[in-house]
Amino acid sequence: MNKEKNKIPLDGVTLEHIVVSLSEHYGWDALGKRIEIRCFTSDPSIKSCLTFLRKTPWARKKVENLYLATQKKGWKDLYKK
C-alpha cells in the first residue's frame, strides 16, 4: 500500500493548494522567473492561474514539478537560494 502512495505524490493535493503555496513562498515575481508563463508575470491572481493551468497541461506539469521539488528539498532550503 505504501508503494502505491509513493507513485502518486500529488494525490490529494489540489491545484489551488499548489499555486497558493508557491505564490506565498516565492512571490509572484520570483515564481514568474522560475516558470515563465504569463499567468505568473502579467497581473497574476490565483483565479487566472488556475484557469490557465487547468487548460494547459505542459504549464501545469511545470508548476507541479516545481512544487514537488520544493517539497522534496524543503521550503526553507529553496527560499535561501
PyMOL Python script that loads the backbone (N, CA, C, O; Angstrom):
from pymol import cmd

cmd.read_pdbstr("""\
ATOM      1  N   MET A   1       0.812  -1.193   0.000  1.00  0.00           N
ATOM      2  CA  MET A   1       0.000   0.000   0.000  1.00  0.00           C
ATOM      3  C   MET A   1       0.864   1.269   0.000  1.00  0.00           C
ATOM      4  O   MET A   1       0.529   2.235  -0.687  1.00  0.00           O
ATOM      5  N   ASN A   2       1.958   1.283   0.751  1.00  0.00           N
ATOM      6  CA  ASN A   2       2.847   2.444   0.774  1.00  0.00           C
ATOM      7  C   ASN A   2       3.479   2.680  -0.588  1.00  0.00           C
ATOM      8  O   ASN A   2       3.731   3.823  -0.970  1.00  0.00           O
ATOM      9  N   LYS A   3       3.739   1.592  -1.330  1.00  0.00           N
ATOM     10  CA  LYS A   3       4.331   1.737  -2.653  1.00  0.00           C
ATOM     11  C   LYS A   3       3.394   2.490  -3.582  1.00  0.00           C
ATOM     12  O   LYS A   3       3.848   3.274  -4.415  1.00  0.00           O
ATOM     13  N   GLU A   4       2.092   2.262  -3.452  1.00  0.00           N
ATOM     14  CA  GLU A   4       1.119   2.954  -4.291  1.00  0.00           C
ATOM     15  C   GLU A   4       1.094   4.442  -3.965  1.00  0.00           C
ATOM     16  O   GLU A   4       0.962   5.261  -4.874  1.00  0.00           O
ATOM     17  N   LYS A   5       1.214   4.805  -2.717  1.00  0.00           N
ATOM     18  CA  LYS A   5       1.217   6.219  -2.341  1.00  0.00           C
ATOM     19  C   LYS A   5       2.432   6.929  -2.907  1.00  0.00           C
ATOM     20  O   LYS A   5       2.331   8.083  -3.324  1.00  0.00           O
ATOM     21  N   ASN A   6       3.573   6.266  -2.930  1.00  0.00           N
ATOM     22  CA  ASN A   6       4.794   6.874  -3.451  1.00  0.00           C
ATOM     23  C   ASN A   6       4.718   7.113  -4.959  1.00  0.00           C
ATOM     24  O   ASN A   6       5.395   8.001  -5.476  1.00  0.00           O
ATOM     25  N   LYS A   7       3.920   6.347  -5.652  1.00  0.00           N
ATOM     26  CA  LYS A   7       3.795   6.505  -7.103  1.00  0.00           C
ATOM     27  C   LYS A   7       2.954   7.725  -7.475  1.00  0.00           C
ATOM     28  O   LYS A   7       3.084   8.258  -8.577  1.00  0.00           O
ATOM     29  N   ILE A   8       2.098   8.166  -6.560  1.00  0.00           N
ATOM     30  CA  ILE A   8       1.228   9.302  -6.830  1.00  0.00           C
ATOM     31  C   ILE A   8       1.522  10.387  -5.786  1.00  0.00           C
ATOM     32  O   ILE A   8       0.789  10.513  -4.805  1.00  0.00           O
ATOM     33  N   PRO A   9       2.578  11.164  -5.990  1.00  0.00           N
ATOM     34  CA  PRO A   9       2.986  12.129  -4.961  1.00  0.00           C
ATOM     35  C   PRO A   9       2.027  13.296  -4.761  1.00  0.00           C
ATOM     36  O   PRO A   9       2.030  13.910  -3.694  1.00  0.00           O
ATOM     37  N   LEU A  10       1.213  13.617  -5.751  1.00  0.00           N
ATOM     38  CA  LEU A  10       0.290  14.745  -5.636  1.00  0.00           C
ATOM     39  C   LEU A  10      -1.132  14.298  -5.313  1.00  0.00           C
ATOM     40  O   LEU A  10      -2.066  15.095  -5.405  1.00  0.00           O
ATOM     41  N   ASP A  11      -1.305  13.045  -4.940  1.00  0.00           N
ATOM     42  CA  ASP A  11      -2.629  12.532  -4.616  1.00  0.00           C
ATOM     43  C   ASP A  11      -3.191  13.288  -3.415  1.00  0.00           C
ATOM     44  O   ASP A  11      -2.584  13.303  -2.344  1.00  0.00           O
ATOM     45  N   GLY A  12      -4.342  13.909  -3.597  1.00  0.00           N
ATOM     46  CA  GLY A  12      -4.983  14.647  -2.521  1.00  0.00           C
ATOM     47  C   GLY A  12      -4.579  16.109  -2.427  1.00  0.00           C
ATOM     48  O   GLY A  12      -5.126  16.850  -1.610  1.00  0.00           O
ATOM     49  N   VAL A  13      -3.629  16.534  -3.252  1.00  0.00           N
ATOM     50  CA  VAL A  13      -3.182  17.929  -3.253  1.00  0.00           C
ATOM     51  C   VAL A  13      -3.870  18.633  -4.418  1.00  0.00           C
ATOM     52  O   VAL A  13      -3.728  18.224  -5.570  1.00  0.00           O
ATOM     53  N   THR A  14      -4.608  19.685  -4.116  1.00  0.00           N
ATOM     54  CA  THR A  14      -5.328  20.391  -5.177  1.00  0.00           C
ATOM     55  C   THR A  14      -4.399  21.351  -5.906  1.00  0.00           C
ATOM     56  O   THR A  14      -3.380  21.785  -5.369  1.00  0.00           O
ATOM     57  N   LEU A  15      -4.766  21.667  -7.119  1.00  0.00           N
ATOM     58  CA  LEU A  15      -4.010  22.637  -7.895  1.00  0.00           C
ATOM     59  C   LEU A  15      -4.028  23.994  -7.203  1.00  0.00           C
ATOM     60  O   LEU A  15      -3.032  24.716  -7.218  1.00  0.00           O
ATOM     61  N   GLU A  16      -5.142  24.333  -6.608  1.00  0.00           N
ATOM     62  CA  GLU A  16      -5.236  25.602  -5.886  1.00  0.00           C
ATOM     63  C   GLU A  16      -4.237  25.639  -4.728  1.00  0.00           C
ATOM     64  O   GLU A  16      -3.580  26.657  -4.514  1.00  0.00           O
ATOM     65  N   HIS A  17      -4.118  24.559  -3.991  1.00  0.00           N
ATOM     66  CA  HIS A  17      -3.152  24.498  -2.890  1.00  0.00           C
ATOM     67  C   HIS A  17      -1.730  24.677  -3.415  1.00  0.00           C
ATOM     68  O   HIS A  17      -0.920  25.371  -2.801  1.00  0.00           O
ATOM     69  N   ILE A  18      -1.433  24.060  -4.535  1.00  0.00           N
ATOM     70  CA  ILE A  18      -0.091  24.163  -5.120  1.00  0.00           C
ATOM     71  C   ILE A  18       0.212  25.613  -5.494  1.00  0.00           C
ATOM     72  O   ILE A  18       1.270  26.138  -5.145  1.00  0.00           O
ATOM     73  N   VAL A  19      -0.712  26.259  -6.201  1.00  0.00           N
ATOM     74  CA  VAL A  19      -0.490  27.640  -6.645  1.00  0.00           C
ATOM     75  C   VAL A  19      -0.392  28.592  -5.458  1.00  0.00           C
ATOM     76  O   VAL A  19       0.478  29.462  -5.431  1.00  0.00           O
ATOM     77  N   VAL A  20      -1.268  28.434  -4.487  1.00  0.00           N
ATOM     78  CA  VAL A  20      -1.235  29.300  -3.299  1.00  0.00           C
ATOM     79  C   VAL A  20       0.077  29.111  -2.546  1.00  0.00           C
ATOM     80  O   VAL A  20       0.710  30.089  -2.150  1.00  0.00           O
ATOM     81  N   SER A  21       0.487  27.868  -2.347  1.00  0.00           N
ATOM     82  CA  SER A  21       1.725  27.589  -1.624  1.00  0.00           C
ATOM     83  C   SER A  21       2.940  28.183  -2.328  1.00  0.00           C
ATOM     84  O   SER A  21       3.792  28.804  -1.693  1.00  0.00           O
ATOM     85  N   LEU A  22       3.013  27.988  -3.640  1.00  0.00           N
ATOM     86  CA  LEU A  22       4.150  28.510  -4.387  1.00  0.00           C
ATOM     87  C   LEU A  22       4.157  30.035  -4.427  1.00  0.00           C
ATOM     88  O   LEU A  22       5.215  30.654  -4.315  1.00  0.00           O
ATOM     89  N   SER A  23       2.982  30.642  -4.587  1.00  0.00           N
ATOM     90  CA  SER A  23       2.930  32.107  -4.644  1.00  0.00           C
ATOM     91  C   SER A  23       3.265  32.717  -3.287  1.00  0.00           C
ATOM     92  O   SER A  23       3.895  33.773  -3.227  1.00  0.00           O
ATOM     93  N   GLU A  24       2.862  32.081  -2.216  1.00  0.00           N
ATOM     94  CA  GLU A  24       3.207  32.584  -0.885  1.00  0.00           C
ATOM     95  C   GLU A  24       4.690  32.398  -0.589  1.00  0.00           C
ATOM     96  O   GLU A  24       5.319  33.247   0.042  1.00  0.00           O
ATOM     97  N   HIS A  25       5.235  31.290  -1.045  1.00  0.00           N
ATOM     98  CA  HIS A  25       6.640  31.002  -0.766  1.00  0.00           C
ATOM     99  C   HIS A  25       7.594  31.865  -1.596  1.00  0.00           C
ATOM    100  O   HIS A  25       8.500  32.496  -1.054  1.00  0.00           O
ATOM    101  N   TYR A  26       7.384  31.886  -2.902  1.00  0.00           N
ATOM    102  CA  TYR A  26       8.293  32.602  -3.801  1.00  0.00           C
ATOM    103  C   TYR A  26       7.873  34.035  -4.061  1.00  0.00           C
ATOM    104  O   TYR A  26       8.725  34.899  -4.268  1.00  0.00           O
ATOM    105  N   GLY A  27       6.586  34.300  -4.053  1.00  0.00           N
ATOM    106  CA  GLY A  27       6.062  35.576  -4.524  1.00  0.00           C
ATOM    107  C   GLY A  27       5.870  35.480  -6.030  1.00  0.00           C
ATOM    108  O   GLY A  27       6.498  34.656  -6.694  1.00  0.00           O
ATOM    109  N   TRP A  28       5.000  36.324  -6.560  1.00  0.00           N
ATOM    110  CA  TRP A  28       4.679  36.238  -7.997  1.00  0.00           C
ATOM    111  C   TRP A  28       5.879  36.539  -8.878  1.00  0.00           C
ATOM    112  O   TRP A  28       6.075  35.868  -9.892  1.00  0.00           O
ATOM    113  N   ASP A  29       6.694  37.536  -8.518  1.00  0.00           N
ATOM    114  CA  ASP A  29       7.842  37.891  -9.351  1.00  0.00           C
ATOM    115  C   ASP A  29       8.834  36.738  -9.470  1.00  0.00           C
ATOM    116  O   ASP A  29       9.244  36.378 -10.574  1.00  0.00           O
ATOM    117  N   ALA A  30       9.213  36.168  -8.345  1.00  0.00           N
ATOM    118  CA  ALA A  30      10.173  35.059  -8.360  1.00  0.00           C
ATOM    119  C   ALA A  30       9.579  33.818  -9.020  1.00  0.00           C
ATOM    120  O   ALA A  30      10.284  33.072  -9.701  1.00  0.00           O
ATOM    121  N   LEU A  31       8.302  33.604  -8.821  1.00  0.00           N
ATOM    122  CA  LEU A  31       7.642  32.458  -9.443  1.00  0.00           C
ATOM    123  C   LEU A  31       7.622  32.625 -10.967  1.00  0.00           C
ATOM    124  O   LEU A  31       7.827  31.667 -11.712  1.00  0.00           O
ATOM    125  N   GLY A  32       7.373  33.850 -11.410  1.00  0.00           N
ATOM    126  CA  GLY A  32       7.387  34.139 -12.842  1.00  0.00           C
ATOM    127  C   GLY A  32       8.766  33.984 -13.469  1.00  0.00           C
ATOM    128  O   GLY A  32       8.883  33.682 -14.657  1.00  0.00           O
ATOM    129  N   LYS A  33       9.806  34.189 -12.675  1.00  0.00           N
ATOM    130  CA  LYS A  33      11.177  33.985 -13.183  1.00  0.00           C
ATOM    131  C   LYS A  33      11.525  32.501 -13.235  1.00  0.00           C
ATOM    132  O   LYS A  33      12.266  32.071 -14.118  1.00  0.00           O
ATOM    133  N   ARG A  34      11.006  31.726 -12.311  1.00  0.00           N
ATOM    134  CA  ARG A  34      11.271  30.286 -12.292  1.00  0.00           C
ATOM    135  C   ARG A  34      10.495  29.560 -13.389  1.00  0.00           C
ATOM    136  O   ARG A  34      11.021  28.662 -14.047  1.00  0.00           O
ATOM    137  N   ILE A  35       9.242  29.959 -13.576  1.00  0.00           N
ATOM    138  CA  ILE A  35       8.394  29.379 -14.618  1.00  0.00           C
ATOM    139  C   ILE A  35       7.837  30.545 -15.420  1.00  0.00           C
ATOM    140  O   ILE A  35       6.936  31.247 -14.961  1.00  0.00           O
ATOM    141  N   GLU A  36       8.362  30.746 -16.595  1.00  0.00           N
ATOM    142  CA  GLU A  36       7.997  31.914 -17.398  1.00  0.00           C
ATOM    143  C   GLU A  36       6.705  31.676 -18.173  1.00  0.00           C
ATOM    144  O   GLU A  36       6.713  31.298 -19.344  1.00  0.00           O
ATOM    145  N   ILE A  37       5.598  31.911 -17.479  1.00  0.00           N
ATOM    146  CA  ILE A  37       4.290  31.870 -18.121  1.00  0.00           C
ATOM    147  C   ILE A  37       3.540  33.130 -17.705  1.00  0.00           C
ATOM    148  O   ILE A  37       3.703  33.621 -16.588  1.00  0.00           O
ATOM    149  N   ARG A  38       2.724  33.644 -18.605  1.00  0.00           N
ATOM    150  CA  ARG A  38       2.079  34.951 -18.401  1.00  0.00           C
ATOM    151  C   ARG A  38       1.187  35.017 -17.173  1.00  0.00           C
ATOM    152  O   ARG A  38       1.041  36.083 -16.574  1.00  0.00           O
ATOM    153  N   CYS A  39       0.596  33.911 -16.794  1.00  0.00           N
ATOM    154  CA  CYS A  39      -0.307  33.978 -15.635  1.00  0.00           C
ATOM    155  C   CYS A  39       0.458  34.300 -14.357  1.00  0.00           C
ATOM    156  O   CYS A  39      -0.151  34.709 -13.369  1.00  0.00           O
ATOM    157  N   PHE A  40       1.782  34.124 -14.353  1.00  0.00           N
ATOM    158  CA  PHE A  40       2.598  34.490 -13.202  1.00  0.00           C
ATOM    159  C   PHE A  40       3.238  35.870 -13.356  1.00  0.00           C
ATOM    160  O   PHE A  40       3.625  36.483 -12.362  1.00  0.00           O
ATOM    161  N   THR A  41       3.352  36.355 -14.570  1.00  0.00           N
ATOM    162  CA  THR A  41       4.086  37.600 -14.802  1.00  0.00           C
ATOM    163  C   THR A  41       3.206  38.798 -15.137  1.00  0.00           C
ATOM    164  O   THR A  41       3.594  39.937 -14.875  1.00  0.00           O
ATOM    165  N   SER A  42       2.042  38.564 -15.706  1.00  0.00           N
ATOM    166  CA  SER A  42       1.187  39.662 -16.135  1.00  0.00           C
ATOM    167  C   SER A  42      -0.095  39.687 -15.307  1.00  0.00           C
ATOM    168  O   SER A  42      -1.007  38.896 -15.549  1.00  0.00           O
ATOM    169  N   ASP A  43      -0.168  40.585 -14.339  1.00  0.00           N
ATOM    170  CA  ASP A  43      -1.334  40.746 -13.466  1.00  0.00           C
ATOM    171  C   ASP A  43      -1.782  39.410 -12.865  1.00  0.00           C
ATOM    172  O   ASP A  43      -2.911  38.975 -13.095  1.00  0.00           O
ATOM    173  N   PRO A  44      -0.897  38.756 -12.092  1.00  0.00           N
ATOM    174  CA  PRO A  44      -1.202  37.420 -11.579  1.00  0.00           C
ATOM    175  C   PRO A  44      -2.281  37.412 -10.491  1.00  0.00           C
ATOM    176  O   PRO A  44      -2.387  38.335  -9.683  1.00  0.00           O
ATOM    177  N   SER A  45      -3.053  36.368 -10.500  1.00  0.00           N
ATOM    178  CA  SER A  45      -4.025  36.100  -9.437  1.00  0.00           C
ATOM    179  C   SER A  45      -4.211  34.591  -9.371  1.00  0.00           C
ATOM    180  O   SER A  45      -3.924  33.874 -10.330  1.00  0.00           O
ATOM    181  N   ILE A  46      -4.682  34.132  -8.257  1.00  0.00           N
ATOM    182  CA  ILE A  46      -4.916  32.698  -8.093  1.00  0.00           C
ATOM    183  C   ILE A  46      -5.931  32.216  -9.130  1.00  0.00           C
ATOM    184  O   ILE A  46      -5.735  31.183  -9.770  1.00  0.00           O
ATOM    185  N   LYS A  47      -7.008  32.970  -9.287  1.00  0.00           N
ATOM    186  CA  LYS A  47      -8.080  32.572 -10.209  1.00  0.00           C
ATOM    187  C   LYS A  47      -7.578  32.469 -11.651  1.00  0.00           C
ATOM    188  O   LYS A  47      -7.869  31.490 -12.339  1.00  0.00           O
ATOM    189  N   SER A  48      -6.824  33.479 -12.114  1.00  0.00           N
ATOM    190  CA  SER A  48      -6.344  33.442 -13.502  1.00  0.00           C
ATOM    191  C   SER A  48      -5.332  32.316 -13.705  1.00  0.00           C
ATOM    192  O   SER A  48      -5.307  31.685 -14.762  1.00  0.00           O
ATOM    193  N   CYS A  49      -4.503  32.066 -12.698  1.00  0.00           N
ATOM    194  CA  CYS A  49      -3.529  30.980 -12.807  1.00  0.00           C
ATOM    195  C   CYS A  49      -4.220  29.618 -12.874  1.00  0.00           C
ATOM    196  O   CYS A  49      -3.847  28.761 -13.676  1.00  0.00           O
ATOM    197  N   LEU A  50      -5.220  29.431 -12.033  1.00  0.00           N
ATOM    198  CA  LEU A  50      -5.940  28.157 -12.042  1.00  0.00           C
ATOM    199  C   LEU A  50      -6.638  27.922 -13.374  1.00  0.00           C
ATOM    200  O   LEU A  50      -6.613  26.812 -13.907  1.00  0.00           O
ATOM    201  N   THR A  51      -7.254  28.956 -13.907  1.00  0.00           N
ATOM    202  CA  THR A  51      -7.925  28.846 -15.202  1.00  0.00           C
ATOM    203  C   THR A  51      -6.936  28.435 -16.282  1.00  0.00           C
ATOM    204  O   THR A  51      -7.205  27.519 -17.059  1.00  0.00           O
ATOM    205  N   PHE A  52      -5.791  29.112 -16.332  1.00  0.00           N
ATOM    206  CA  PHE A  52      -4.780  28.814 -17.346  1.00  0.00           C
ATOM    207  C   PHE A  52      -4.200  27.417 -17.160  1.00  0.00           C
ATOM    208  O   PHE A  52      -4.093  26.656 -18.121  1.00  0.00           O
ATOM    209  N   LEU A  53      -3.826  27.079 -15.933  1.00  0.00           N
ATOM    210  CA  LEU A  53      -3.167  25.794 -15.682  1.00  0.00           C
ATOM    211  C   LEU A  53      -4.089  24.607 -15.921  1.00  0.00           C
ATOM    212  O   LEU A  53      -3.626  23.535 -16.312  1.00  0.00           O
ATOM    213  N   ARG A  54      -5.374  24.779 -15.694  1.00  0.00           N
ATOM    214  CA  ARG A  54      -6.322  23.689 -15.955  1.00  0.00           C
ATOM    215  C   ARG A  54      -6.489  23.418 -17.448  1.00  0.00           C
ATOM    216  O   ARG A  54      -6.840  22.307 -17.845  1.00  0.00           O
ATOM    217  N   LYS A  55      -6.240  24.429 -18.269  1.00  0.00           N
ATOM    218  CA  LYS A  55      -6.395  24.280 -19.720  1.00  0.00           C
ATOM    219  C   LYS A  55      -5.077  23.975 -20.423  1.00  0.00           C
ATOM    220  O   LYS A  55      -5.078  23.655 -21.612  1.00  0.00           O
ATOM    221  N   THR A  56      -3.942  24.067 -19.708  1.00  0.00           N
ATOM    222  CA  THR A  56      -2.632  23.957 -20.338  1.00  0.00           C
ATOM    223  C   THR A  56      -1.793  22.900 -19.624  1.00  0.00           C
ATOM    224  O   THR A  56      -1.107  23.211 -18.651  1.00  0.00           O
ATOM    225  N   PRO A  57      -1.841  21.662 -20.094  1.00  0.00           N
ATOM    226  CA  PRO A  57      -1.155  20.567 -19.398  1.00  0.00           C
ATOM    227  C   PRO A  57       0.359  20.761 -19.225  1.00  0.00           C
ATOM    228  O   PRO A  57       0.901  20.409 -18.177  1.00  0.00           O
ATOM    229  N   TRP A  58       1.049  21.311 -20.228  1.00  0.00           N
ATOM    230  CA  TRP A  58       2.500  21.458 -20.100  1.00  0.00           C
ATOM    231  C   TRP A  58       2.860  22.457 -19.007  1.00  0.00           C
ATOM    232  O   TRP A  58       3.848  22.267 -18.298  1.00  0.00           O
ATOM    233  N   ALA A  59       2.073  23.515 -18.863  1.00  0.00           N
ATOM    234  CA  ALA A  59       2.335  24.505 -17.818  1.00  0.00           C
ATOM    235  C   ALA A  59       1.998  23.931 -16.444  1.00  0.00           C
ATOM    236  O   ALA A  59       2.724  24.153 -15.475  1.00  0.00           O
ATOM    237  N   ARG A  60       0.913  23.204 -16.368  1.00  0.00           N
ATOM    238  CA  ARG A  60       0.537  22.578 -15.097  1.00  0.00           C
ATOM    239  C   ARG A  60       1.623  21.620 -14.631  1.00  0.00           C
ATOM    240  O   ARG A  60       1.937  21.567 -13.442  1.00  0.00           O
ATOM    241  N   LYS A  61       2.194  20.870 -15.553  1.00  0.00           N
ATOM    242  CA  LYS A  61       3.258  19.926 -15.219  1.00  0.00           C
ATOM    243  C   LYS A  61       4.473  20.662 -14.649  1.00  0.00           C
ATOM    244  O   LYS A  61       5.084  20.198 -13.686  1.00  0.00           O
ATOM    245  N   LYS A  62       4.824  21.802 -15.239  1.00  0.00           N
ATOM    246  CA  LYS A  62       5.951  22.578 -14.727  1.00  0.00           C
ATOM    247  C   LYS A  62       5.691  23.066 -13.302  1.00  0.00           C
ATOM    248  O   LYS A  62       6.583  23.030 -12.455  1.00  0.00           O
ATOM    249  N   VAL A  63       4.477  23.517 -13.049  1.00  0.00           N
ATOM    250  CA  VAL A  63       4.111  24.004 -11.723  1.00  0.00           C
ATOM    251  C   VAL A  63       4.129  22.850 -10.722  1.00  0.00           C
ATOM    252  O   VAL A  63       4.645  22.991  -9.613  1.00  0.00           O
ATOM    253  N   GLU A  64       3.567  21.713 -11.117  1.00  0.00           N
ATOM    254  CA  GLU A  64       3.568  20.553 -10.229  1.00  0.00           C
ATOM    255  C   GLU A  64       4.992  20.088  -9.931  1.00  0.00           C
ATOM    256  O   GLU A  64       5.298  19.722  -8.796  1.00  0.00           O
ATOM    257  N   ASN A  65       5.855  20.099 -10.930  1.00  0.00           N
ATOM    258  CA  ASN A  65       7.245  19.690 -10.728  1.00  0.00           C
ATOM    259  C   ASN A  65       7.976  20.641  -9.786  1.00  0.00           C
ATOM    260  O   ASN A  65       8.758  20.197  -8.945  1.00  0.00           O
ATOM    261  N   LEU A  66       7.732  21.935  -9.916  1.00  0.00           N
ATOM    262  CA  LEU A  66       8.356  22.895  -9.008  1.00  0.00           C
ATOM    263  C   LEU A  66       7.852  22.668  -7.585  1.00  0.00           C
ATOM    264  O   LEU A  66       8.634  22.723  -6.636  1.00  0.00           O
ATOM    265  N   TYR A  67       6.580  22.418  -7.433  1.00  0.00           N
ATOM    266  CA  TYR A  67       6.000  22.148  -6.114  1.00  0.00           C
ATOM    267  C   TYR A  67       6.642  20.907  -5.492  1.00  0.00           C
ATOM    268  O   TYR A  67       7.019  20.919  -4.321  1.00  0.00           O
ATOM    269  N   LEU A  68       6.764  19.840  -6.281  1.00  0.00           N
ATOM    270  CA  LEU A  68       7.365  18.611  -5.771  1.00  0.00           C
ATOM    271  C   LEU A  68       8.825  18.818  -5.394  1.00  0.00           C
ATOM    272  O   LEU A  68       9.281  18.322  -4.363  1.00  0.00           O
ATOM    273  N   ALA A  69       9.558  19.549  -6.225  1.00  0.00           N
ATOM    274  CA  ALA A  69      10.971  19.827  -5.924  1.00  0.00           C
ATOM    275  C   ALA A  69      11.091  20.657  -4.656  1.00  0.00           C
ATOM    276  O   ALA A  69      11.989  20.437  -3.844  1.00  0.00           O
ATOM    277  N   THR A  70      10.198  21.599  -4.492  1.00  0.00           N
ATOM    278  CA  THR A  70      10.205  22.449  -3.307  1.00  0.00           C
ATOM    279  C   THR A  70       9.894  21.616  -2.067  1.00  0.00           C
ATOM    280  O   THR A  70      10.523  21.785  -1.022  1.00  0.00           O
ATOM    281  N   GLN A  71       8.932  20.727  -2.189  1.00  0.00           N
ATOM    282  CA  GLN A  71       8.585  19.862  -1.072  1.00  0.00           C
ATOM    283  C   GLN A  71       9.731  18.914  -0.719  1.00  0.00           C
ATOM    284  O   GLN A  71      10.002  18.655   0.453  1.00  0.00           O
ATOM    285  N   LYS A  72      10.386  18.410  -1.742  1.00  0.00           N
ATOM    286  CA  LYS A  72      11.470  17.444  -1.533  1.00  0.00           C
ATOM    287  C   LYS A  72      12.655  18.080  -0.810  1.00  0.00           C
ATOM    288  O   LYS A  72      13.232  17.481   0.097  1.00  0.00           O
ATOM    289  N   LYS A  73      13.011  19.292  -1.218  1.00  0.00           N
ATOM    290  CA  LYS A  73      14.156  19.974  -0.618  1.00  0.00           C
ATOM    291  C   LYS A  73      13.779  20.735   0.644  1.00  0.00           C
ATOM    292  O   LYS A  73      14.643  21.064   1.457  1.00  0.00           O
ATOM    293  N   GLY A  74      12.530  21.005   0.803  1.00  0.00           N
ATOM    294  CA  GLY A  74      12.071  21.768   1.959  1.00  0.00           C
ATOM    295  C   GLY A  74      11.928  23.229   1.597  1.00  0.00           C
ATOM    296  O   GLY A  74      12.749  23.781   0.864  1.00  0.00           O
ATOM    297  N   TRP A  75      10.889  23.853   2.109  1.00  0.00           N
ATOM    298  CA  TRP A  75      10.594  25.242   1.779  1.00  0.00           C
ATOM    299  C   TRP A  75      11.739  26.165   2.169  1.00  0.00           C
ATOM    300  O   TRP A  75      12.096  27.048   1.389  1.00  0.00           O
ATOM    301  N   LYS A  76      12.310  25.996   3.319  1.00  0.00           N
ATOM    302  CA  LYS A  76      13.331  26.910   3.809  1.00  0.00           C
ATOM    303  C   LYS A  76      14.604  26.839   2.984  1.00  0.00           C
ATOM    304  O   LYS A  76      15.217  27.870   2.708  1.00  0.00           O
ATOM    305  N   ASP A  77      15.016  25.624   2.580  1.00  0.00           N
ATOM    306  CA  ASP A  77      16.242  25.481   1.805  1.00  0.00           C
ATOM    307  C   ASP A  77      16.155  26.208   0.468  1.00  0.00           C
ATOM    308  O   ASP A  77      17.104  26.883   0.070  1.00  0.00           O
ATOM    309  N   LEU A  78      15.040  26.080  -0.224  1.00  0.00           N
ATOM    310  CA  LEU A  78      14.897  26.720  -1.516  1.00  0.00           C
ATOM    311  C   LEU A  78      14.725  28.224  -1.387  1.00  0.00           C
ATOM    312  O   LEU A  78      15.095  28.970  -2.294  1.00  0.00           O
ATOM    313  N   TYR A  79      14.180  28.667  -0.296  1.00  0.00           N
ATOM    314  CA  TYR A  79      13.969  30.102  -0.104  1.00  0.00           C
ATOM    315  C   TYR A  79      15.297  30.834   0.009  1.00  0.00           C
ATOM    316  O   TYR A  79      15.399  31.986  -0.412  1.00  0.00           O
ATOM    317  N   LYS A  80      16.307  30.193   0.563  1.00  0.00           N
ATOM    318  CA  LYS A  80      17.619  30.820   0.765  1.00  0.00           C
ATOM    319  C   LYS A  80      18.367  31.010  -0.542  1.00  0.00           C
ATOM    320  O   LYS A  80      19.227  31.887  -0.628  1.00  0.00           O
ATOM    321  N   LYS A  81      18.069  30.217  -1.562  1.00  0.00           N
ATOM    322  CA  LYS A  81      18.819  30.288  -2.823  1.00  0.00           C
ATOM    323  C   LYS A  81      18.433  31.475  -3.631  1.00  0.00           C
ATOM    324  O   LYS A  81      18.969  31.682  -4.719  1.00  0.00           O
TER     325      LYS A  81
END
""", "prot")
cmd.dss("prot")
cmd.show_as("cartoon", "prot")
cmd.util.cbc("prot")
cmd.orient("prot")
